[in-house]
Amino acid sequence: VSANLGVLAIDIGGTKMEVGAVDAAGELHLRRRAATPSGDADRVWRTLVGLVDDVRTAAGDLDAVGVGCGGPMSRGGEAVSPLNISGWRAFPLRSRLAELCGLPVWVDNDAKALALAEGWRGAARGVDDYVAMVVSTGVGGGIVSGGRLLDGAGGNAGHIGHLIVEPGGRTCACGARGCLEAEASGTAIAAITGAPAAEADATVRRRTGALVGRAVASVANLLDLRLAVVGGSVALGYGDVFFGAAQAELDSSARIEFARGAQIVPVGCGDEGPLVGAAAVARRGLEGIAGSEVTAR
Ligand SMILES: [Zn+2]
């Protein structure tokens, strides 16, 4: 990967879209954002094109495009159907961007992109084995094992939101009961309390943290890892109460010798994580083409 590589970084979520330029050191130089419009596929696409044109005009030559996008999607983002962007169903995001930009394009799940960002420039820097999570409207995750981001059979590895943390609990959008996402996401908390998640009391905040800690303990035991980095508006908004409860639950549930001492900490990239992660998705793709080890950093 060229030392001077500049990446057009794109983060696509249900609330907003953001586009930036990220250099080879992972520094974000430009960012433009817009609210994600409701409506049909073309309306959403035109908003994205406007942001891409702005950044490309301001940034000059860039070498590749990296995208973090809400799932589900087919491997490589050939067909994306973000749950919270109803206008995009099997939308051909990668090929549209390749045509628009005339550059190589890589697309991955936004939580996997965040995992790459945290290993590159955030709280998991220098760590080869960790899980990164987003606890916000939904719950997402990405896992790095032995320095490599896990993809799974279809690119969907890391869906920690569907670990079952309350057997017989609330019905999840996936159809199962008691998934972490059905109990600890912002959407779930609002449904349970009847008020926005940000207004939840300390009892709810502690319970949410404990459930996240329970899921992380299972991941730590399963995958022999000792670090979880957690972001998202619910986790970061609940702050110390959340992280204290999560750590206490992790301490009591990750007891097998190799998992003891596992830590759960806030993300280190702040609100730049999604764009830095999108750039990391492109770098990972370029490294793959170059034939070198596909690493998280
Ligand atoms: Zn589920």
Residues whose N, C-alpha, C, O or C-beta is under 5 A from the ligand:
A	BS01	ZN	G161 H162 C172 C174 A176 C179
